[in-house]
């Protein structure tokens, strides 16, 4: 190590409004010396130096006295390798927010007469007179509703829809703003625009609004420090006033109606409203912001004469429209939708959400229109009331401003597009809470969706603070009996809601966060919630299994009819009991990490596994329901008693995948597991076939239909371009994109082997379908990457390991090797070999190059249709010789061209039927040897 080894220092909390008096620290050490090893560190807080004897560099406990409310500290770090020390890092400033209700002199205030339900959005104001010499100013603010703050006409901060959505009855975030530069001597005008947001707007499909209260209210506190050391505090109280804004109506589902014409408004008094300040918490993650602006790519007239706009990408946010030479009273209306149907705006998937922004204009040479208090999910917009060209419009992309941490690429452009769709789906739905969809009358934090997607999310973006605050809301909304709401924050108010895979988010998501970030703190905070959920579902068992009662099951299985999304192939009791085993195991493992007694949960997991096998698994490894999802659960979660059962279950899963023609057969529960189950069963080639299928249903079918996000249904849009007639037809729904986690871990080969990527597993699984693949991820220790390429008979693997981590590298056909930080490269023989001529029908379906030709040949002779239909027809004959398939299908289809097909079939396979084999043709009067 040299003295110039750079140390990049971070802390896990926001620089203003730190939500805890004892932050935890992280740093990344960058050095090219592979022999370097951190042995200790020193931290300097404003001249006080503390030495920590530890090799840890992630989430190190704060070694100083806890910060008090409003206290600031500048911290820098240096690290040691033996007796050698690095240079000091650049300082990082931390500042505590208001850590106690006693720190607030402000009170919630609400207009006395203005701002009621259905009334214009109110503006609450206060003019403050300040003397010269301000050295520091902080504005602390939150609201019942959403707010936008302005100081002397200038926007305060860049947050959107603050304070965001939490379980308002238990937890309400406040924001901290440094407003020193916005103030001046004399009169200063402070204005807050209040909107309905989640607090008072419509939530869920029943049309109910005002879930948390019927009055908008503001809490704001301006704290000033002067150059003579004096301080001044100005908080919301009865001295504030209220007036109407030009926002005549606002709703997250329905949009915003804004009148830009000057209008006089009465000035209303405000009054203090009772509200607990003990609910107030500082943010743990980044806020919602406008993160990108996409220009419109096309404007045209629809068949009905309407002006339509395409932004080229399904996004979440709003339209920014620039108009010139407007006239007073001119009304411009923008409607939003994700898709077109019959070349018109496809609004039916919105259900009752109007998703419409309306503007009444004033005389102006130029005006820029965009809403303040709503958002939409859309790719297309319809504009009425103005003539526009593409250059007049842009889509403002809005979402929680998460740091991107993961990337994937490969040689298949459609697969790369699918991965981009997963990323965009997450960007759109991670808007303060992990929502199911961003466009219709729902947009709720469904627990099942994030439970299956959290591993993928944790790779693509830094979700640490985002999901830790959501988990705090889950625990807050969890019922006294341990039941977990279907949505968090809970606005459905079910009675003891217990649904497998959905409620299991209470156990699974904290465990995923711990595994991805190494954060034992999230486990400690959520542990009681985790236990309560498992205790609750254990109380519902009979003879060891969780059977009966309401379940979502394998939601939106592709075989479920449009009007019955519950009608999955997988038995819901099998799904439920499997999740009981898994969650009990997770709680037991979490207890071990935290040094607690988890023996009760270890026993529960073992007993539930034994009951699962006894009730649902035959001695030969058949699982009740005989569905891909149930086999994937049994294989991945070790729910089989013997190696023979596992072998037979794996064979049956593979045959089900073959019989479907490699069309997907799983819903929300099975989809994250099925490719892993095939891979761990030794058939990654079938996992590739499943992933790369383009027929409907499949992951790539939406890509073939022009999708730019992941759909809710495998067939949200039908092949003829019409929208699926079911109610669940979102075109931006991340759950089915959970397979991207397998793409990162198995295709590219990059996976965590220890919490926080302290150890990394590199185990790429190449296939003939791809010539190269790569993934990179910003781990807590720095960037890790894996890239492989098949070329010229060789397989080349390149790996980068960050400082502080080690990697176990599994090269195809080689013994695993352990490597430390740095860049590494290997070249071995290409493990992908040409497939031999198939001997059986099963092997023929597995032959990725030959099977499509076989399908074309058979279809050309009238023996079946597409790949899926022919695979289904061939399924009863998987064990028969491949040379017999044409004759066997000819017997089932008397109208087919049997003899000609058999001759062509023999040519295709490069062989002939076995001598002496007799095939009976069931067409009348025909028999041949």
N, C-alpha and C positions, 0 to 999 in steps of 0.2 A: 504494500500500500504506500502511496505517496501522500504528502501533506496537502496536495491539491485535490484529493478525492472529494467530489461534490456530494453534498448532502441536501436533499430537497425535503423541507420540513412542511408538514401539514398538521392541522387538527381537525377532528371529525365534525365539529359544530360550525354553524354559520358565524362569520366574524362579528356580526352585531346581533344582539338579542340571544346570546348564548343561553341555552335552556337548562343548564346545570351548573352548579358551582364547582364541579370537579370534572372538567373535560378530559378526554383521553387523546393521546397524541400518536401520530404516525410520521414516519419519515422513510424516504427511499435513498439508499446509498448507491451511488453509481461509480463503478471502478472496472477497469479492464484486467485487473489482477485476479486470476482465478483462485489464487491461494488466500485471498483476503477473507477474513472472517471477523465480524463485529463481536467484540467481547464486552464492551461497556459503552455508556454514553454519558454526556454531561449536558444539562439543560440550564440555560441562563435566563432567569426571569428578572428583567430590570436590574441587573447587577448581582442578583443572588444566584449562585451556581450550585446545582445539586448533581451529584454523581449517582448513576444507576448501574449497578453491576448486572447486566443482562445482555443477552444476544438478541432480545426481541426488538423489533422496530415497527410493530403494528399494534395499535391500540394499547400503548403503554400507559399505565395509570399516571395521572397527574401527580407529580412528586412534591408540589408546593401546598401551602395552605389553600383551602377552597376559596374561590372567588366569592365576593359579596355582591349584592345587587349593584349594578352600574359600574363595577370595578373593571378596569382594563389592565392588560399586561402584555408586554412585548416579550416573546419567547424565541430563543434560538437554540440550536442543537449542534453538537459535534460528537463524533463517534470514534471509538478506539479499535485498533487491531493490534492486540498485544500492547506494546508501549508507545505505538505510533498513533497520533491523533490527526483527524481530518481538520480542515478549516471549519470555522463556524458557518452554519447556514445563514441565509438571510432571515431576519426576524419575521415572525408571524404574530399579528396582533389578535388577541382574544378579548372579548368584552362580555360581561354578564349582563343579562337583561334584568327585568324586574322579577325577582325570584319568589316574591311573597305578595299576597293580596294587600298586605300593609303598605307596600310600596306605591300603591295607587291612591292618589287623592281624587282623581277623576271618578265620575260615576256615569253609568249608561244613561243617555238622554234620548228622548224620542219626541217628534213633533206632536203638539197637542191636537191639532185638527188636520193638518196636511199628512200626506204619505200613507193613507190607508190603503187597504186592498183595492186594486182597480184604479187608484189615483196615480198621478204622475210621480216619478221618482223624486224624492226630496233632496235638497241640498242643505246641509247643516253648516253654519258659518259662525266665525268669531273673528272680530278685529282685535289684534293685540298690539299694544304700543310698547316698543322696546327701546332701551337706551343703547348707546354705543358700547363697543368693547366686548361683543359676544365672541367667545373662543370655542364654544362647543354647544351644539344643540341636537337633542334627540327627540324624535316624535314617536311615541308608542301608540299603537292604534289597533282596534278591532271593531267588529260590528255584529249585530244581529241582522243578517243579510250580507251583501257584498258592498265594498266601498272602493271609491277612487278618490284620492286626496290631491288637493292642489294648494300650493302656498304661493301667494302673490301671482296667481295665474299659471304657475309652472307645475307640471306633474311631479308628485312626490313618488320616487321609486319607479320601478318598471314592472311591478307585480300586476297580474290580471286576476280579477275575481277574488281578491283578498277579502277576508282572511282564509278562504278555502273552506273545505267541507270536512268537519270532524263530527264526532258524536256530541253535538252541541250541549246536550243536557249534562254531560260529564266533562268535556274537554273543548275549549275554544282557544284557537291560536290567536296570538297577537303578533304584530310585526314591529320591528324597530328600524327607524330610518334616521340616517345622519342628514339633517337638514340645515347644517351650519351655513352652507353656501347659498341657501335660498332666502335667508333672512337679512334684514337691513334695519338701520336705525329708523325709528318712527313707527308709522302704522303698517301692520302686516296683516294680510287677509288670508285666513285659513278656511278652506271649503272642503266639504266631504259630500260627494254624490253617493247616495245609498240606493242599492237595488235589491230586488227580491232574492236572487240567488237560490241557494238550496234551502235557506232558512224559511222563506215564505213562498217560494215559487212552487210550481207543480212538481211533484215527484211520483214516479211510478204511473202505471197505466190506468189506474182507477180515476184519475182526474183530481185527486185530493191535493190541496195546497195548504200552506201554513202548518206544516208538520211540527214545527218547533215554536211557533208563536205567531200572532197576527200583527205585531208591531215591529217595524224596523227601528233600530236603535244604534247609537254610536258611543264608543268609549275611546277617548283620545287624551293623551297627556304629552304636552310639550315641556321639555326640561332644558333649561338654559344655564350655561356657566359663563361668567364674565371674567375679564382679564384681572379683576381685583379679587377673584376667588368667590364672589357672591354667586348665588344660584337663585333661579326663579322657576316656578312650576305653574303651568296654566293647563287646567284640565276641563273636560266637558262638565258643564253644570248649567244652571238655569240662565246664565248670561248668554248662552248661545241662542241663535235664532234659526228658523227654517224657512225655506221658500221652495216653490216648485221649480223643477228643471224642465228642459224641453223634451225629456224622455217621458213620453205619455204612457207607455206601457213597456214592461220588460219581463221576460221569462226565459229560462234556460231552454225549454222545449219549443216555445212558440216564437221567440225572437224579440225584436225591439222595434218600437214605433217612436220615431223622433221627429219633432217639429223644430226646424231651425229658424223659424221666423221670430223676431224679437217679440216678447210678450211680457207684460207686467204680471207679477205674482204677488199675492198678499204675503206679508211677513208674519210668520207664525211664531208663537212662543214654543219652547221645548220644556219638557218636564223630566225629572229623574224617574227612571223605571227600576223596579227591584230586579236585580240580577246578581247572581253569585260571582264574585271576583276570584273565588277559589278554583274555578274551572280553568283559569287562564294558564296557557302553556306557550312557551316559545317554540317556533318551528324546529323540527329535527332534520328536515331536508330542504331542498331548494323550492322556491315558489313556482306558481304557474306564470309563464311569461310568453310573449310572442317570440318564437325561436327561429322563424324563417319566413321569408316572403317569396311566393312562387308567382311568376307572371302568368296571365292567361295565355293559352296557346292557340285558341280558336274561338271565334264568334260567328254564329250562323243563324239562319232562320229554320225553325222546325217545320214539319208538314202543316201544322196548324197556324203558322205564321208568327210564332213566338221567338223572341231573341234568346238564344241559349249560349252559354259560355262553358268551355272545357278548360280546366286548370291542369289536366294531365295526370293528376295524382289525387287519390282519395285522401283528404286531410281533415283535420279538426281545427276550427277557428272561425274566421269570417271573411267576407269579401270586402276589400278596399276598392272604392270606386271614385275616380276623379272625373268631375263634370265641369263644363265651362258654359258661361253665359246662361245661367239658370234664372228662372223667373219665380217670383213669389207665388206660392200656392201650388207649384208643380210637385206632383207626387211620384216618387220613384220606389218601386217595389222589387225586392230580390227574394226569390224562393230558391231553396237549396235541396239537392238530392245527390245520392251517391252514384246512381246509375241512370241510364236512359232505357226506356221501354217503348218499342215501336217509334223510335226517334223522338220521343217526347220525354219530359222530365219524369223520372220514375219515383213518385212520391208515396206509393202505397206502403213500402216498408217503414215509413215514418209513423205509421198508425195515426194517432191523434195529434202528434207534434206538428205544428204549423211550419216551423223552421223558416220563418219569413221575417225579413227586416224591411221596414217601411220608413221613408223619409219624406217629409213635407219641406220643400226648399224655400229659400229666400232669394231675392235678387242678388246675384253674385257673378263676378267674372270667372271665378274658379272656386270649387269647393271639393274637399275630400270627405267622402262618406265612409264611416265604419262605426260599428256599435261599440258600446262600453261594457254592457251588462249581460251578455249572452254569448253563446258559441254554438256552432253547427258542425255536423259531420257531413262532408260533401266532396264531390269532385266537379259537379256541374251546378250551374246557377242559371236561373231564368230572370231576365231583366225586363221590366215594363216601365214605361214613363220616361224613357230617355234613349236616344240613339247612341250606341257605344261601339267602340272598336277594341281589339284585344289590348292595345296599349293603355286603355283606360282602367283596366281591372287587374287586380292581383289577389291571391289568396294569402291571408295572414295566418300562419300556422301557429297554433297555441297548444301548450301542454306544460306539464311540470318540467322544468329545465334540468333534466337529468344529464349527467356527464356520460357520454358514450364510452364504453369500455370494451366492446367486443365486435369483431369483424370476421367474416367468412367469405371465401371465394373458391371457385372450382371451375372445371372446364365445361360445364353444362350451363349455357346461358339461362335456360328456364329455371334451373335450380337456384342460380344466383338471383333471378328475379323473385322467386318464391321467398328467399331469405330477405330480400329488400322489403317484400310485403309484410313479413313478420315484424321487421323493424318499424315500418310505418304504422302497423296495427298497434304496436306497443306505444309508439309516440302519441297516437291519437287517444288511446284509452287510459294512459297513465296521466290523467288530468286530475291532480290532487288526490283522488282515490283510484284504485285499479278497477275501472268500470268494465262492464261487459261490452257495451257499444256506445258510440258517442252521438247518435243521430235521432233515435226514435224516442217515444215517451217512456224511457227506462233509464239508461245511463247510471246504473247502480253498481255498487261494489260487491258483485256476486262472489261468494267465498270459493265456490267450486272452480271458477275460471282461474283465479290467481293461484289456487292450490296446485293445479296441473302445470301452470305456466311459470311459476316462480323460478325454477332452475334456468330456464331460457332467459327470463328477464334479468337475472343476476349476472349472466354472461354479457348481455348486450349493453346494459347500462348499470351505473352505480345506483342500486335501489336501497342502499342501507338505511338512510334516513326516511325515504319515502315509505318503505314497508314497515319500518319500526313504528312510525306514527300510526299507520293503519292498524297494525297489530294492537297498539294501545287502545284504539277504538273498538277493536274486536273484543278485547277483554272487558272494556267498559260496558259494551252492549250485551255481553254474555249473560244469560239468565242465571238466576240463583241456583237452579238445578244443574247447571253446566251446559245447557243447550246453547248452541251457537246459531245466531241468526243466519238466514240464507244470504242476506246482504248486510254489509257493514260500510258505513253507518246504517243502522237498522231503521227502515221506514216502512217495513211490511208488518212488523209487530205480530209475528206468529206466536202461537201458544206452544211452548217447548219444542222449537224446531230442531229436529234431529234427522239430517239427511247425510248419508255416507258420501264421502268425497267433498261435499260442501263444508260441513262442520269440521271435517278433518283438516281444514286450513289452520285451525287452532294449533295443531301439533306440527303439521308439515312445514308451513311457511317459516316459523321460527327456526326449525331445524335446518332448512335450506339456507336461511340467512347466516346461521352459525357456520355451516359448511363452506359457504362462499366467502365470508368475510372474517372468520375466526373470532366472531364477537360473542363471547360468553355472556355479555351483558344482556343481549336480547333474550337469550335462554333464561337467564335468572328472572328477568322481568315478566316473561310470559309463562313461567313454569307452572304457576298455580292454575292459569287458564288452560294449559295443556292437560294437566291432570284432571281438571274439572270436566273437560270434554270426554276424556277416555272413561272416567268414572261414570258419566252419564250414559254413554252408549253401552258400557258393560252392564249397567242395571237393566238394559232392555233385552238382554240375551235370554234365550231358553235352550237348555241343554248345550250351552256353550256357543250358540250361533245367534247372530242378530237377524231375525226373520220377521217379516210382516211390517206393517206400518207404512207410512209415506216414505217414498224414495224417489229421487230424480233418476236413479239408475245410470246406465250408460247413455246419458242425455244426447239426443239428436244422432243416434245411430243412423247410418245412411239408409237402412231398411225401414225406418219408422216413417209412416205416412205423414204428409204435410200437416194434417190436423191432429196428430197424436205423437208428439215428440218423445213421450215416455216409452213407446212401444219398441224397446230395444231387444236384440237377440240375447243379450246377457241377462241372466237371472238376477234380479235386484238383491235377493238374499245373499247370493254368492258375492256380489259386489260389496255389500254392507259388511259381511263378516270378514272379508279380506282386508277392508280398511280398518276394522277393529284390530286385527293382528298388527298391521303396519303401524298404526298410531300408538298402540301399547308398546311396541318395540322402540319407537322414537322416544317416548317419554322415559322408558328405562335407560336408553342411551344418554338422554339429556341429564338424567339424574346422576349417572356416572361422571359426566363432564363437570357437573356442578358439585360433586362430592356429596350427593344426597343418597338416601336409601331408595333404590328403584326396584327392589326385589319383588314387590307386589305386582309391578307392571311387567317384569320379566315372566312371572308365573302366569299372569293374565294372557300375555302374548303366546306362551307355550300351550296353555290350555285351549285358547281360541284356535290356534293352528291345528291342534289335534281334533277339535270339534269340526273345523272346516273340512279336514280330510275325511273324517268319519261320515259327515253328512253329504258332502258334495263331490267326492272323488272316488272313482271306482278303483279296484285293485290294479286295473290295466291303465290307469292314468286318464280316463275320461272324466271331464269336469262337467258338472251339471249345467245344462244349457247349451253345451257344445258350441260355444261362440268364441271368436278370436279374442275378445276382451277377457273372458274368464280364464282362458289359457295363458294370456299374457300376465294377468295378475298372479296366477299360480306359479308361473315360472320365475317371474321377476321378484316376487316376494317370498319365495321359498315355501310354498304352501303345499308341497308334495312330500310324501313320507319316504319314498325310496328312489334310488337311481333309476329303477325300471319305470316307475311312474313318471319321472321327469322325462325320460327318453321318449316314452309313448306320448306324453302331453306335447312335447316339442314336435314330434312327427305329426300329430293331429293338427296343431296350429299351422304348420307348414302346408299341410294338405288343404286346410280351409283357405289359406291365402292363395294357393294354386287354383282351387276350385272357383274362386272369385275372379279369376283372370287378373289377379294382382290389383283389383279394385279394392279400396279400403273398406273394411267392415266393422269399424269401431266408431264410437261416439266420443264424448268429452273424456270419459274415464279411461278407455282403452288406448286412445290415440297416443298419449305420451309414452306408452309402454311397449307397443307391439313391435317396433323396430328393435328395441333393446332385447326383447324376448327372443326374437329370431336370431339376433347376433349372439347372445349368450348361449343359445342352443346350437351354435355352430353353423348357422345358415345366414350369414350377412348378405350373401348374394340375393336371397329372397327379400331381405329388408331393402336392399337397393331397388329391386324390381318393384316393390310396393311404393317406394318413395318416388320413383321416376316414371310411374304410370301416368299417362295423360288422359285416359278415358274417365268418364264420370261414373262413380265418385273417385276422386283422388286428390292428392295435394296439388298436382300440377294442372288439373283440369281448370281451376279458376285462372291460372296463369295463361292457359290457352285461350281463355275467354277475355283476356285483357285486364284481369284484376291487378290492382296495385296495393291491395291490402288482403288480409286473410278473411275469408267469409265465415259466417256463423254456421250455415249449412254447407255440406259438401256441394250441394246443388242450389245455392241461393238463387242463382240464375240458371235456367234450363238451357239445354243446348240450342233451342230455337230462339234464344235471346229474350224470352219472357221470364218474368220474375216468378219464383216458386210461389204457389198459392198459399203456403202456410203463413202463420203469423211471425214465426222466427226466421226472418230473412235479412238480417243485418249483413252488410257488405264490409264491415270493419269490426272483427271479433277475433281477439288474439288466441283463444283457447286451442284451436286446432293447429296453431303454429308451434305448439309445444314440442313437436318433433325436431325443431331446430336444435334443441339441446343434444339430441343424438347426433345430429350433423356435426356439431362442434366436437363432441367427445369421440365419435366413432369414425366418421368420414375423415375429418381433419386429424383427429387423434389427440385433442388437448382437453385434459380433465384434471380437476383437483383431486389429489390423493390424501390430503390432510386439510384441516380447516384453514381457510384463508389462502390456499395455494402454497402453504409452507413446503409441502411436497407436491409434485406434479406427476401425473401419469401421462406418458406419451405412447399411445397405442393406436396408430392409424390402421384402418381396415380398408385397403384399396380394393377396387373392383374394375372390371373391364369397361364399365360404363364411363369412367372418368380417367383422364390422363394426368390430372393434377388437382390438388385441393390444399387449402391452407386456412388457418385460423390464428388470430392473435387476440390477446386479452390483457387489459391493464389490471393485473392482480394487485392486491395491497402492497406487494413487494416491488412492483415494477412490471414492465411488459414481458409477457411470455408469448412465444409464437411457435407454431409448427407448420411446416410446409413440405409437401411431398410431390414428386413428379415421376411418372412412368415414361421412359423414353429409351429407345434403342436397346431394349431387353434389360434395362437397369431400373432400379427403384432408388431414387435419391431422396433422403430425408434431411431436412434442416430444422434445427431446434434452437430456440433462444430461451435461456433460463435466467430469471432476474436474481440479483443479489439477495441473499437470505433464503433462497429456495434451492431445492434439489429436485431432480427429475429422474424417474425410472423410465427408460426408453425401451420399448418393445419393437424391435425390427422384425419384419416378417421372416420367419424361418430361423431366427437367431435367438440366443439367450439374451435376457434383459440385461441392460447395463445401467449403472447409476452415474449421473453426471451432476456437476455443480454449476454455478452460474457462469454465463458466457454463451458463446455461439458454438454450435456443434453441427457436424455434417457427416453423413454416412451414405455409402452407395453399396447396394447389394443387388443380387439378381431379382428381376421383376417376379413377384410371387404370382401374378395373374397369368395363367396359362390358357391356351385355347381349350374349349370344352370338347371332349370326345363326342362322337356320334352317339346320340341317346339310345339306350337299350330299351327303356320303358317309357310309357306315356308320361309318368311322373318326371323323368329326366328330360323328356321333350319339352314340357312346360317350363322347366327350369332353364332351358337353353335360350338365353336372351336373344341370340342371333337367329336361331332356327325357328323358334315358335312363331314370330310374326309372319315368316314365309309360309309356315304350315297353315296359319289362319287364313292368309290370302288364298292359298291353294284350295282349301276346303270350302271357303265361302264362294270361290269362283265356280265350284262344282255343285253349288246349292246345298252344301252340307253344313248349315249353320250360318251365323251372322258375324258379329264382331268378336273380339278376343274374349270378352267376358262370357258371352253366350256359349262359345265353343269350349271354354274352360269348364263351364258348368256341365255341358254335355259329356265332356271327357272325364269328369271327376269319378264316375263309377269304375273307370278302367285304368286308374293310375298305375296299377301293378302289372298291367298287360304289356306285351311288347309294343314298342312304338310303331313298328311296321304294321300292326293290326288296326290302328286307330281309324283309318279311313273306312275300312270294311265294317268296323263296329258302329260307326256313326251312320253308315249307309243302311244298316239294319234298322236303326231307330228312325230313319227318315226315308220312307219308301219313295218319296218324290225326288230324292237326290240322285245325282249322277254317279252311282256307286262304282261301276266297273271302270269308267274313265278316271274317276277320282283315285281308285286304288292303283292304277298304273302310274299316274302322275305322282302319287304318294311314294311309290317305290323309287322313282327317280329322285325325288326330293331327299329321301333318307339314304340314298346310295346303296340300297340293298333290296331284298325281296322277301316276301312272306316265307316263313319257315316251311320247308318241304313237308307235305303230308298234313299240314294244318287245315282243318275244315272250318270254314266260316259260313254259317247259315244266313242266307238272305231271306228276310221274312216277307219280301214282296211276293205276291201270289204267283205260284208256278215257277219260282226261280230258286235254284240251289246249285252251288258250284264248289269244287274242291280247289 
